[in-house]
Amino acid sequence: MQIYLDHSATTPTRSEVNALMQIVLTEQWGNPSSLHQWGERAATRLEVARLQVAELLNAESDSIVFTSGGTESDNYAIFGITNRYPTPQHLIISSVEHSAIAEPVRYLEQRGWQVTRLPVNAQGRVDPIDLKVALRSNTVLVSIIYGQSEVGTLQPIDLLGQITQAHGAIFHTDAVQVAGRLPIDVQRLPVDLLSLSSHKLYGPQGVGALYVRPGVELVPLILGGGQEFQLRSGTQPVAAIAGFGLAAELAAQEVTTEALRLQTLRDRLFEQLRGCDRLEVTGDRVHRLPHHVSFYLRCGDGDQLSGKTLVRQMNLAGIGISSGSACSSGKLLPSSTLKAMGYSDRAAKSGIRLTLGRETTLADVDWTALVLGQILERLTPNLTACR
């Protein structure tokens, strides 16, 4: 029995998407910038995909800029705004950002930018009051992750965006883990920039998008032929973008019912593992991604049990999950997310994550809970692992 529970890392490409990409690769392979019929067919396919991705967000199609993925979209949001300023200003992020935000901001900080990293509570949530206090007269950008990939916590993006925009700064959110899993309406949500990734919603890897609210000016990062509304030059990968578009369209059709189904399975898995003494839930149980289950492993004195060990044992049983670092390894760094949430170095090295997907069934969840409990009992014979 094979059970894949690492959908926050990547999702399997849908069969409908694979079929469409094959058609594009064989029949619509032209350069979309070319004026002849081969180019026109590719350009049409490109714009259909742009409309499909836009509709996932209830956005205008010309507000979607295609990129190589979530990392580039995040980088573009940061540098596209900050490069507008000839001298360093002030920007704000949370202390639980993905490295695609944290590393560009660290780069800017080393070059004179003032950076405020907002604290989070024990569940990983930002307090909007902290954002109000942190804003300065020279704050030009606030970037707060929507759904945290490691612990599943959802941020109060509505309030954070309202506060930022009322101050006159640009508000960006990394919605890579949220898009396709929860409804997003940028006509209602107060965001100026929003990052997406195709392979998190059953599309191909290597393609993503940045939503840019009309009127927001960005400095291009890649110069050349002026593709993507002069914002990202380079010939677009039409087949991958077409796959992304179809995946977005299918996700939009299913998002409400699928979110409820996944939430039910998620809560069942939490409940079945509630009696495991070695597992403690991480992240917010209420404000949480619908597919996301996460824990840290309680480690006793001299304990050699680690997240990596558990991942390997689960893999031998045919179940794919993901892990933080080992409990007792001196070589691996603690999770910066768990550290920001107040966990000790030791606890922050032992996070594990199980993320559900479209093909996850009730039987998968029940079997996973049983196997995980048995593995914990076997690896910790002197302790009550689960009850």
C-alpha positions in Angstrom: 0.0 0.0 0.0 1.5 3.3 -1.1 0.3 6.5 0.5 1.7 9.9 -0.4 1.3 12.5 2.3 3.7 15.3 1.3 1.4 17.5 -0.8 2.9 20.7 0.7 6.2 19.8 -1.0 4.6 19.0 -4.4 1.5 17.5 -5.8 1.2 14.9 -8.6 0.4 16.4 -11.9 -3.2 15.7 -12.9 -3.9 13.4 -15.8 -5.9 16.1 -17.5 -3.0 18.5 -17.2 -0.5 15.9 -18.6 -2.8 15.3 -21.6 -3.1 19.0 -22.4 0.6 19.6 -22.1 1.3 16.8 -24.5 -1.1 18.4 -27.1 0.7 21.8 -26.6 4.1 20.3 -27.0 3.2 18.5 -30.2 0.7 20.9 -31.8 1.1 24.4 -30.3 4.8 24.7 -29.8 5.3 28.0 -31.5 6.9 31.1 -30.0 4.0 33.2 -28.7 5.8 36.4 -29.7 5.9 35.4 -33.3 3.2 36.9 -35.7 2.6 33.8 -37.9 0.0 31.1 -37.3 2.3 29.0 -35.2 3.0 31.9 -32.9 -0.6 32.9 -32.8 -1.7 29.4 -31.7 0.8 29.5 -28.8 -0.1 33.0 -27.9 -3.8 32.1 -27.7 -3.0 29.1 -25.5 -0.9 31.4 -23.3 -3.7 33.9 -22.8 -6.3 31.2 -22.1 -4.0 30.0 -19.3 -3.6 33.6 -18.0 -7.4 33.9 -17.8 -7.7 30.5 -16.0 -5.1 31.5 -13.4 -6.8 34.9 -13.0 -10.2 33.3 -12.4 -8.8 31.3 -9.6 -8.2 34.6 -7.8 -11.2 36.5 -9.2 -8.6 38.8 -10.9 -8.2 40.5 -14.2 -6.2 38.5 -16.6 -3.6 41.2 -17.3 -2.8 41.3 -13.5 -1.2 37.8 -13.8 2.6 37.7 -14.6 3.9 34.2 -15.3 7.2 33.2 -13.5 9.3 30.1 -13.0 7.6 29.3 -9.7 6.8 30.5 -6.2 10.4 31.4 -5.4 10.8 33.8 -8.4 7.4 35.3 -7.6 8.4 36.0 -4.1 11.7 37.4 -5.2 10.0 39.6 -7.7 7.6 40.9 -5.2 10.4 41.9 -2.9 12.9 43.3 -5.5 10.3 44.6 -7.9 9.2 47.1 -5.1 12.5 47.8 -3.3 14.4 48.4 -6.6 12.1 51.5 -7.1 14.0 53.3 -4.3 17.5 54.8 -4.9 18.2 54.6 -1.1 17.3 51.9 1.5 14.0 52.3 3.2 12.1 50.1 5.7 10.2 46.8 5.1 8.4 44.4 7.3 8.1 40.6 7.1 7.0 37.9 9.6 9.4 35.7 11.5 7.9 32.6 9.9 8.4 33.5 6.2 9.5 30.9 3.6 13.2 31.3 2.6 12.1 32.7 -0.7 11.1 35.8 1.2 13.5 35.6 4.2 16.7 35.3 2.0 16.0 38.2 -0.3 15.1 40.4 2.7 18.4 39.3 4.4 20.2 40.4 1.2 18.6 43.8 1.3 19.3 44.1 5.0 23.0 43.6 4.4 22.8 46.5 1.9 21.3 49.0 4.3 17.6 48.3 4.3 15.8 48.5 7.7 13.9 45.3 8.4 11.4 44.5 11.0 10.5 40.8 11.6 7.2 40.6 13.3 7.0 38.0 16.1 4.4 35.2 16.2 2.5 33.5 19.0 3.0 29.9 20.0 0.6 28.9 17.2 2.6 30.8 14.6 0.1 33.8 14.1 1.1 37.4 13.7 -0.7 39.9 15.9 -2.1 42.8 13.7 -1.3 45.2 16.5 2.4 44.4 16.2 2.1 45.4 12.5 0.5 48.7 13.4 3.3 49.4 15.9 6.1 48.4 13.4 5.0 50.6 10.6 7.1 53.7 10.0 7.0 56.7 7.7 9.5 55.1 5.4 7.9 51.6 5.3 7.4 50.8 1.6 6.6 47.1 1.7 5.0 44.5 4.0 5.2 40.8 3.1 3.4 38.2 5.3 3.0 34.6 4.3 -0.7 33.5 4.0 -0.4 29.8 4.9 2.8 28.5 6.6 4.1 25.3 4.9 5.8 23.8 7.9 3.1 24.2 10.6 0.0 25.0 8.5 -1.0 28.2 10.3 -3.1 30.8 8.3 -2.4 34.4 9.0 -5.1 37.1 9.4 -4.3 38.5 5.9 -7.5 40.6 5.7 -6.5 42.6 8.8 -2.8 42.8 7.9 -3.5 44.0 4.4 -6.0 46.6 5.6 -3.5 48.0 8.1 -0.7 48.1 5.5 -2.7 49.7 2.7 -4.2 52.3 5.1 -0.6 53.2 5.9 0.2 53.7 2.2 2.6 50.7 1.9 2.5 47.8 -0.5 1.2 44.5 0.8 2.4 41.2 -0.5 1.5 37.7 0.5 3.0 34.3 -0.4 -0.1 32.3 -1.1 1.7 29.3 -2.6 0.2 26.9 0.0 -3.3 28.4 0.0 -4.1 28.8 -3.7 -6.2 26.0 -4.9 -6.8 24.8 -1.3 -8.9 27.7 0.0 -10.9 30.3 -2.0 -9.0 33.5 -2.8 -10.7 36.7 -4.0 -8.4 39.5 -4.7 -11.3 41.9 -5.3 -12.1 41.5 -1.6 -8.7 40.6 -0.1 -6.5 43.7 0.5 -3.4 42.5 -1.2 -1.3 44.3 -3.8 1.0 41.4 -4.8 0.3 37.6 -4.4 2.6 34.7 -5.2 1.4 31.4 -6.7 3.0 28.1 -7.7 1.7 25.6 -10.2 3.0 22.4 -8.7 1.2 23.0 -5.4 -2.1 22.7 -7.1 -1.6 19.6 -9.3 0.1 21.5 -12.2 3.6 21.1 -13.6 6.8 22.1 -11.8 8.8 25.1 -13.0 6.0 27.6 -13.5 4.2 30.1 -11.2 2.7 33.5 -11.2 2.7 36.8 -9.4 -0.6 38.7 -9.1 0.0 42.4 -9.5 -2.9 44.7 -8.5 -3.5 47.3 -11.3 -1.7 50.5 -10.5 1.2 48.8 -8.6 4.5 49.5 -10.3 7.3 47.0 -10.4 10.9 47.2 -11.6 11.5 44.3 -13.9 14.1 41.7 -12.8 14.7 40.2 -16.2 15.2 42.4 -19.2 15.1 41.5 -22.8 12.2 41.1 -25.3 9.6 42.6 -23.0 7.3 39.6 -22.6 4.8 39.4 -19.7 3.7 43.1 -20.1 7.4 44.2 -20.1 7.7 42.8 -16.6 9.5 39.4 -17.2 11.4 39.0 -20.5 12.0 35.6 -22.0 10.1 33.2 -24.2 7.3 31.7 -22.1 7.2 27.9 -21.6 3.8 27.6 -23.2 3.1 23.9 -22.4 3.9 24.4 -18.7 1.8 27.5 -18.5 -1.0 25.8 -20.3 -0.8 23.0 -17.7 -0.8 25.5 -14.9 -3.9 27.2 -16.4 -5.9 24.0 -16.6 -4.8 23.0 -13.1 -6.0 26.4 -11.8 -9.3 26.1 -13.6 -9.9 22.6 -12.1 -8.8 23.8 -8.7 -11.3 26.7 -8.8 -14.1 24.3 -9.6 -13.3 22.0 -6.7 -11.8 24.2 -4.1 -14.8 24.6 -1.8 -15.8 20.9 -1.6 -12.3 19.7 -1.6 -11.3 22.0 1.3 -14.1 20.6 3.4 -13.2 17.0 2.5 -9.6 17.5 3.4 -10.4 19.3 6.6 -12.5 16.3 7.7 -9.7 13.9 6.9 -7.1 16.3 8.6 -9.2 16.4 11.8 -9.7 12.7 11.8 -5.9 12.2 11.6 -5.3 14.6 14.4 -7.9 12.8 16.5 -6.5 9.4 15.9 -3.0 10.6 16.8 -4.2 12.5 19.9 -3.2 9.7 22.2 0.5 9.6 21.1 2.6 10.8 23.9 5.5 11.4 21.6 3.6 13.8 19.3 2.7 17.4 20.1 0.7 19.4 17.5 2.4 22.4 16.0 0.6 25.3 14.4 -2.9 26.7 14.9 -5.6 24.1 15.0 -8.4 26.6 14.0 -6.7 28.9 11.6 -5.1 26.2 9.6 -4.6 24.9 6.0 -7.3 22.3 5.4 -4.8 19.5 4.3 -2.1 20.1 6.9 -1.1 18.0 9.9 2.1 18.7 11.8 3.8 17.7 15.1 7.1 17.8 16.9 8.5 14.7 18.5 9.0 14.9 22.2 12.5 13.7 22.9 13.7 12.3 26.2 17.2 12.4 27.7 19.5 10.5 25.5 16.7 9.9 23.0 17.9 9.1 19.5 14.4 9.2 17.9 14.4 11.8 15.2 12.0 13.2 12.6 14.3 11.8 9.8 14.2 8.3 11.4 10.4 8.5 11.5 10.3 9.6 7.8 12.5 6.6 6.8 10.5 4.1 8.8 7.2 5.4 7.4 8.8 5.3 3.9 9.6 1.6 4.4 6.0 1.1 5.2 5.0 2.8 2.0 3.9 6.1 3.4 5.5 9.4 2.4 5.7 12.2 4.9 8.3 14.9 5.6 10.4 15.9 8.5 12.3 18.6 10.2 15.8 17.9 11.4 16.9 15.3 13.9 16.3 15.7 17.7 19.9 15.1 18.7 21.9 16.1 15.7 24.5 18.8 16.3 25.0 19.3 12.6 21.5 20.3 11.6 20.0 23.6 12.4 16.7 24.0 14.3 13.6 25.1 12.3 13.5 28.8 12.3 9.7 28.6 12.2 9.5 26.6 15.3 12.1 28.7 17.0 10.1 31.8 16.2 7.1 30.1 17.8 9.0 29.7 21.1 10.2 26.1 20.8 13.5 25.0 22.2 16.4 24.2 19.9 15.9 20.5 20.6 12.1 20.6 19.8 12.7 22.8 16.8 14.9 20.0 15.3 12.1 17.4 15.4 9.2 18.6 13.4 7.2 16.3 11.1 4.5 17.1 8.6 1.8 15.0 6.9 -0.1 16.9 4.2 -3.1 15.4 2.4 -4.2 15.6 -1.2 -6.9 14.9 -3.8 -6.3 11.2 -3.8 -6.1 10.8 0.0 -8.9 8.6 1.3 -10.4 7.8 4.7 -8.6 4.4 4.6 -5.3 6.1 3.9 -5.7 8.3 7.0 -6.7 5.4 9.2 -3.8 3.2 8.0 -1.3 6.1 8.4 -2.4 6.6 12.0 -2.1 2.9 12.8 1.3 2.6 11.2 2.7 5.8 12.7 1.5 4.6 16.2 3.1 1.2 15.7 6.4 2.7 14.6 6.5 5.1 17.6 5.8 2.2 20.0 8.5 0.1 18.4 11.1 2.9 18.4 10.4 3.8 22.0 9.7 0.5 23.8 10.3 2.0 27.3 7.7 4.7 26.8 4.0 4.7 26.0 4.1 6.0 22.5 0.4 5.9 21.7 -2.8 5.0 23.6 
